[in-house]
Amino acid sequence: MLQCHLNLYKKAFLRMLELGSKFLISYFIGSIMGSMVMGRLRGGVDIRTMGSGNAGGTNALRTQGIAFALGVMIIDVGKGVLATALVPGLELPGVAEDPQVSRAWLTIACAAASVIGHVWPIWHGFRGGKGAATLVGTLVVLKSALIIPLLLIWAWMLVVSGYVGLATMTAAVSMPIYLVITRLPHDRELLIYCSVMAIYLVYSHRSNIRRMRDGSEPKNTRLMVFHKNRPSVDDDAK
C-alpha cells in the first residue's frame, strides 16, 4: 500500500515538474527589469528612487527621457516575448516533456509568470513595474491581432483623460471584452488569460487609482484633445 502511494506521488511530481520548472524560468526572465538594466548602463541610476518610484516605462520617460524609456520598453516587451515563445518548448536536462500537460496552458502559464516577475522581480527586491509592457510582449506571441485594438484603446483613453495608468487599465480590461465580442475561435485559454491579467493589472495600478481619487496623479494635459488648458500650436511655437 505504501509503495502504491509513493508511486502515485512520484507520478504527480513528474507531471508537475515540467510545468513548475518552465514557470520558474519564465518568472526569472520576467524579473530582469529593463529600467534596472538601463540604469546600470547609465552609471547606477535607479528610477525607483525618482518620480513615482515605479520601475516601469512611464516613470523612466518622465525621469530619464525618451532614449532611456525606449530601452526599458524594448527589454520589458522582449522578455514577455521570450518567455512566451521560447520557454514552453525548451528541452530541460532531466525534465521530460509531459504529454498530460496541455501545451496551450503551459504557454499561458509561462506568459503569466513573466508578467508576475516584472511586477515582483526576485532580482530587485520584489519592487518592479506594473506589468503592462511585458503583458504586451506575451500578447505579441499569443494573439498578435490584439495589439492594434489594445494600443488604439490605450491611446484613446490617454487623449481623453490624460492619465497613463487609467489608459493602461482600460486597455487591459478591454482585452477579454474584445475577445468575447469578436468571438475569436479556439481562444478559451486566451480569454481566461486576458481576464486574469486585466484583474492583475488593475491591482498593480492600485496606487494610481488612489492618486487619481486624491487628485495627485500626474496628468498629461498636452495630449488631451478636449482639455480647456491644452496648449495650442501657437503656444508651442512661442
C-alpha positions in Angstrom: 0.0 0.0 0.0 2.8 2.4 0.9 4.6 1.7 -2.3 1.5 2.3 -4.3 1.1 5.7 -2.6 4.7 6.5 -3.3 4.3 5.7 -7.0 1.3 8.0 -7.2 3.2 10.8 -5.6 6.1 10.2 -7.9 3.9 10.4 -11.0 2.2 13.6 -9.7 5.6 15.1 -9.1 6.9 14.2 -12.5 3.7 15.5 -14.0 4.2 18.9 -12.4 8.0 19.1 -12.9 7.9 20.5 -16.5 5.2 23.0 -15.7 6.8 24.1 -12.5 10.3 24.4 -14.0 9.2 26.4 -17.0 7.0 28.6 -14.9 10.0 29.5 -12.7 12.3 30.1 -15.7 9.7 32.5 -17.1 9.4 34.2 -13.8 13.2 34.6 -13.6 13.2 36.1 -17.1 10.4 38.5 -16.2 12.3 39.6 -13.1 15.0 41.1 -15.4 13.9 44.8 -15.2 14.5 46.9 -18.2 14.8 50.1 -16.1 17.4 48.5 -13.8 19.5 47.2 -16.8 19.3 50.7 -18.5 20.1 52.2 -15.1 23.3 50.1 -14.8 24.3 51.2 -18.3 23.8 54.8 -17.2 26.1 54.6 -14.2 23.8 53.1 -11.5 20.6 55.1 -12.0 17.7 53.6 -10.0 14.4 55.2 -11.2 12.6 53.6 -8.2 14.1 56.5 -6.2 12.7 59.1 -8.6 9.4 60.3 -9.8 6.6 58.0 -8.9 9.0 55.4 -7.6 7.9 52.8 -10.2 10.3 50.8 -12.3 8.2 50.9 -15.5 8.5 52.7 -18.8 6.3 55.7 -17.8 8.4 56.7 -14.9 11.5 56.1 -17.0 10.3 58.5 -19.6 9.4 61.2 -17.0 12.7 61.0 -15.2 15.3 59.9 -17.8 14.0 60.8 -21.2 12.9 59.1 -24.3 16.1 57.1 -25.2 16.2 55.6 -21.7 12.5 54.8 -21.8 12.7 53.2 -25.2 15.5 50.9 -24.0 13.3 50.0 -21.0 10.3 49.2 -23.2 12.3 47.1 -25.6 13.7 44.9 -22.7 10.3 44.7 -20.9 8.3 43.8 -24.0 11.1 41.5 -25.2 11.2 39.4 -22.1 7.4 38.7 -22.4 8.0 37.6 -26.0 10.9 35.4 -24.9 9.1 33.7 -22.0 6.0 33.0 -24.1 7.6 32.0 -27.4 10.7 30.0 -26.3 10.4 28.7 -22.8 7.4 26.3 -23.3 9.4 24.5 -26.0 12.7 24.3 -24.1 14.3 20.8 -23.6 15.5 20.9 -20.0 18.1 18.4 -18.7 16.4 15.8 -16.6 12.9 17.1 -17.3 10.9 15.2 -19.8 8.0 16.6 -21.8 4.8 15.7 -20.0 2.1 14.6 -22.5 -0.5 15.2 -19.9 0.3 18.9 -19.7 -1.6 21.0 -22.3 0.9 22.9 -24.5 -1.6 25.8 -24.6 -1.9 26.0 -20.9 1.8 25.7 -20.5 2.3 28.6 -22.8 -0.2 30.7 -20.8 1.5 29.8 -17.6 4.9 30.9 -18.9 3.3 34.2 -20.2 1.7 34.9 -16.8 4.9 34.1 -14.9 6.9 36.7 -16.9 4.3 39.4 -16.0 4.4 38.3 -12.4 8.2 38.5 -12.5 8.0 42.0 -13.9 5.8 43.2 -11.0 7.6 41.3 -8.3 11.2 40.8 -9.6 13.3 38.5 -7.4 16.5 40.1 -8.7 15.4 43.6 -7.5 13.9 43.1 -4.1 10.4 42.4 -5.5 10.0 46.1 -6.5 9.1 46.2 -10.1 6.8 47.8 -12.6 3.1 47.5 -13.3 3.3 44.7 -15.9 1.8 46.4 -18.9 4.8 46.3 -21.3 5.6 42.6 -20.5 1.9 41.7 -21.0 2.0 43.3 -24.4 5.1 41.1 -25.2 3.2 38.0 -24.3 0.2 39.0 -26.5 2.6 39.5 -29.4 3.1 35.7 -29.3 -0.3 34.6 -28.0 -2.6 36.7 -30.3 -0.8 39.5 -32.2 -4.2 40.6 -33.6 -5.0 42.0 -30.2 -2.1 44.5 -30.2 -3.6 47.2 -32.6 -7.0 47.3 -30.8 -5.2 47.3 -27.5 -3.0 50.3 -28.5 -5.9 52.2 -30.0 -8.0 51.9 -26.8 -5.0 52.9 -24.8 -4.3 56.0 -26.9 -8.0 57.0 -27.0 -8.2 56.9 -23.2 -4.9 58.7 -22.8 -6.0 61.7 -25.0 -9.4 61.8 -23.3 -8.2 61.5 -19.7 -4.5 62.4 -19.7 -3.9 59.5 -17.3 -1.4 56.9 -18.5 -2.4 54.5 -15.7 -6.1 54.8 -16.5 -5.4 54.3 -20.2 -3.4 51.1 -19.3 -6.1 49.7 -17.1 -8.9 50.5 -19.6 -6.9 48.8 -22.4 -6.3 45.7 -20.2 -10.0 45.4 -19.2 -11.0 45.8 -22.9 -9.0 42.7 -23.9 -11.4 40.0 -22.7 -14.4 42.1 -23.8 -12.9 42.4 -27.3 -12.4 38.6 -27.5 -16.0 38.0 -26.5 -17.4 40.5 -28.9 -15.3 39.3 -31.9 -15.8 35.6 -31.0 -12.3 34.6 -32.0 -12.2 30.8 -32.4 -10.3 28.4 -30.2 -9.3 31.1 -27.7 -10.8 29.8 -24.4 -7.3 29.8 -22.8 -6.6 33.2 -24.1 -9.9 34.6 -22.8 -9.1 33.3 -19.3 -5.6 34.6 -19.5 -6.7 38.1 -20.6 -9.4 38.2 -17.9 -7.0 37.3 -15.2 -4.3 39.7 -16.5 -6.9 42.5 -16.6 -7.7 42.0 -12.9 -4.0 41.7 -12.2 -3.1 45.0 -13.9 -5.9 46.8 -12.2 -4.5 45.5 -8.9 -0.9 46.5 -9.8 -2.2 50.0 -10.6 -3.9 50.4 -7.2 -1.6 53.2 -6.3 -2.6 55.1 -9.5 -6.2 54.6 -8.6 -5.6 56.0 -5.1 -3.7 59.1 -6.5 -6.5 59.7 -9.1 -9.0 59.6 -6.3 -6.9 62.0 -4.2 -6.2 64.3 -7.2 -2.5 63.8 -7.1 -2.0 61.6 -10.1 0.1 63.3 -12.8 -2.0 64.2 -15.9 -0.5 64.8 -19.3 -2.7 67.7 -20.5 -0.7 68.3 -23.6 -2.0 65.0 -25.0 -5.6 65.7 -24.0 -7.8 66.6 -27.0 -10.7 68.1 -25.0 -8.7 69.8 -22.2 -9.5 73.5 -22.0 -6.0 74.4 -21.0 -4.4 72.3 -23.7 -1.6 74.3 -25.4 -2.3 75.5 -28.9 0.0 75.2 -31.8 0.8 78.9 -31.4 1.6 78.5 -27.7 4.0 75.7 -28.5 5.8 77.9 -31.0 6.4 80.7 -28.5 
